[in-house]
Amino acid sequence: MITYKKTYHNIYFVFNRLLFVGTLALLITMPAMLGAQEKRPGFKKTDSLTYVLYQQQKWDELIETGEYALKHGIDYYYLQMRVGIAWYEKGNFRQAIPHFEAALKFNDQDQTAMEYLYYCYLFSGRQYDIRRLMPRLNKSTMEKMGIKKSGILEDVYIEGGPGFSDDQKIKNNRNGTRELDTIYNSTYLYGNTLYYHVGARFNIHPNISIYQGYSGIKAPFTQKIWYQDLPLDLDDFTYTTYQDEYYGNLEIGLPNGIKITPAWHFLWYKYDNRNIGYDTISFALTVDTATIHRSEYVMSLSIRKDLPNLAFELNGVFGDFGRKNQSQLGISAFVYPFGNLNFYTQTSFINVWQPGVYSLIFQQMVGGRLANKLWVEANFTLGNLTNFAENNAFTIYNAPEKINYKFETAFIYDLNKHLGFSLRYRLEQRENEYLYYRTINEYDRLITKYFYHSIIGGIKWRF
């Protein structure tokens, strides 16, 4: 009996303690809970407050209030429009895009939301989204905006320019000389080139456009050979490589800021080749010249996802160029800190596989607006760029020399909504290879680094 009473009192004591602690905890947390409930926005308060802030053009307060309400489940057409317009007025067009897209889910025929969305896409560089939006704009809205429905031909692009080699020091060092104690020396000198490209983009569907282009490159080479003690036994052999190219890509725009771009690039070469042999019977050199024709190809696929102030792109390349099969896989991150094209960056890491060779390439681009219609971009790429393909395989670095890095700067000027100009300068560090034999079976290479310069001007006409 005593044990029973003692156990009962212990249980009663513990229960009272737990009740006291629970009540105390409830009293402490109740004000915070009530405060949280009081801070939870209501529809009427949110609607009236955001309307007043919109009328007063207090964009920062409107964004703070509207985003807070959306976060807590209050979502309707006018709230999305007000917050979207606030971001638009602050110049953060990429942040405004999801709000106008959300407003159209409440009213998919609203021309005001579409007009704002059109300019947000335009000022964010999202041309593929403009194509998707254009069929939804009515005639009066387009007349008000001063635009026309997209035709089949979207734009025409022409670019071209020279390339300059500063390997004169190599020519001076190798002119009429050879390595001591050698029986055979040879090298190829890369001359000045001429490049041009003509292309056009066609709209074949509101979600799909296709680009078709032709390029030509004229590149001279000089083969220099020295044999035994007779460096002038063979004249320099100068020939020109003619490279014809066909390039195309599809831009497929999908909802939610997704773009898929498959691309293809075919190349055809024609050049003369001089083969040097040695006749062991007559103890003399043999010379044979033949015209070589060959072709190569590159295939590319990229997938891009646009977010408010970021974008990510995954790119893969496979091709048979540079007389080798090669694969690339890279990822790029685009940052738009102000939600527009006033300042932006691109950081890329690309893995490149060739037979027996693996290399990692790092690429950094920084761009921004210098003036109302003028942009500048600077790009640095580091790594073994031999046979490297970039810009959805539009550019291929298939020069017969190793490229260690490149620097490129571009100026882009839009004269008006139809006509645009660009000017690019590219510097590449290349390696010239000088081959020499000490015996028939023993040879070595001497590497000389030099710079190669390209200047490319472009004109684009938008219809």
Secondary structure as UniProt FT lines:
FT   HELIX           2..39
FT   HELIX           43..55
FT   TURN            56..57
FT   HELIX           59..71
FT   TURN            72..73
FT   HELIX           77..89
FT   TURN            90..91
FT   HELIX           93..106
FT   TURN            108..109
FT   HELIX           111..124
FT   HELIX           127..133
FT   HELIX           134..136
FT   HELIX           139..145
FT   STRAND          153..165
FT   HELIX           168..174
FT   TURN            175..176
FT   TURN            180..181
FT   STRAND          184..190
FT   STRAND          193..205
FT   TURN            206..207
FT   STRAND          208..227
FT   TURN            228..229
FT   TURN            231..232
FT   STRAND          237..254
FT   TURN            255..257
FT   STRAND          258..279
FT   TURN            280..283
FT   STRAND          284..306
FT   STRAND          310..321
FT   TURN            322..323
FT   STRAND          324..335
FT   TURN            337..338
FT   STRAND          343..354
FT   TURN            355..356
FT   STRAND          357..371
FT   TURN            372..373
FT   STRAND          374..382
FT   TURN            386..387
FT   STRAND          388..390
FT   TURN            391..394
FT   STRAND          395..397
FT   STRAND          402..414
FT   STRAND          419..437
FT   STRAND          443..462
//
